[in-house]
Amino acid sequence: MSVWLRVSYLQITSNGCLLDHEPAVSIECHFSLTLARLGFPFNRSRLGHGEARAGVDYPRSFGEMQEWFRTDADCLDYLAWLRWPEGFVCPSCGQPGGWALSDGRFECAACHGRSSVTAGTIFDRTRTPLTVWFNACWLFASGKDGISALSLKRTLEMGSVQTAWMILHRFRSVLVRPGRERLTGTVEVDETYIGGEQKGLRGGRARGKKVLTGIAVEILPAPKGIGRCRIAPLPDASATSLRDFLTDHVEPGTHVITDGWRGYPGIESLDYTHEPRNQSAARARGEDPGELLPVVHRIASLVKRWLLGTHQGAVNPAHLPAYLDEFVFRFNRRHSRSRGMVFYRVLELAVDHEPVRYRDVIASSRPRAQPPDPPLTRGHPPSLDRAPANRPWRTRTPHSG
Ligand SMILES: [Zn+2]
């Protein structure tokens, strides 16, 4: 008598949302197949998230986040809601509609393929509890300066720093939305070296660990001053590299301000209006030639300070692009109404992004004398034991569009 039957208590709202699938009864018997496909028809009307609302669609504070996401099942339900705002859509055949199974997976009504909420996302096959992922996401997204892998490991009492490091890198890898808008209006552009100092090296040789990067920042009329920014590594300071950076990150028709570097002349042919600021002309006017591009230099010093502060300057050049993406993501959301909104945006991108494997992240690193140890133990933070908040994101009434 080893076959078992699990009876689950399901509460289904008018939207077809699964409110609770905690097993209520668990007994041993012969009839496992009878209820193995326990589920319900699942095809919500067009709901969509519309404008995200604080306290409904995303938690307003760390306390509220912990209240909402007390269990892995709460987290899984939130990810399902983010991934399929209009109801389950089969990842295999693309058809909407299906059933929620008792094990938390979904079965497609069309092709009967089964998939989980996390399959095909950055949470694919994770062995780290989702409550740990959610807490890590909050610390990553909500802090002014993010968090280092070592701090994350200590804060969440995780088993290894490698697990913390991978979680942070998986979040970093989702931040650049495909087809995101380019910068417009008036934009300052410059190139600079960014990266950690190598001990024992001085001056030019210290550049061994530095990476040449392009920085572009929107200049807004007062009082706002600074708009969005983009930062990306450049292969070199040639005219071709600078033009590729411009066309990737700055919309044609933009007024582009640069220094007098020989790589920039001719960008008018790419449909930009060009304002080169010449150092000798600035000197002749009695101005500081180092302050020709004040905004872009301010951003450069913020990035460098952030890498030295939060990450102690210990960033491998191979991973620098991911850190630059993180800086840009946080900088461009510095005026967000709520920190919870940024948390929500990261998770929204995370369920829309293909899996990121350990080997994908370390593949770009230089070979090391000693390869990083794989995580040995995986831990999770102790229970916070708070009262349930009844999943407020599920209380939203359907509306058109
Ligand atoms: Zn299907």
Residues whose N, C-alpha, C, O or C-beta is under 5 A from the ligand:
A	BS01	ZN	C90 S92 C93 G94 C108 A110 C111 H112 G113
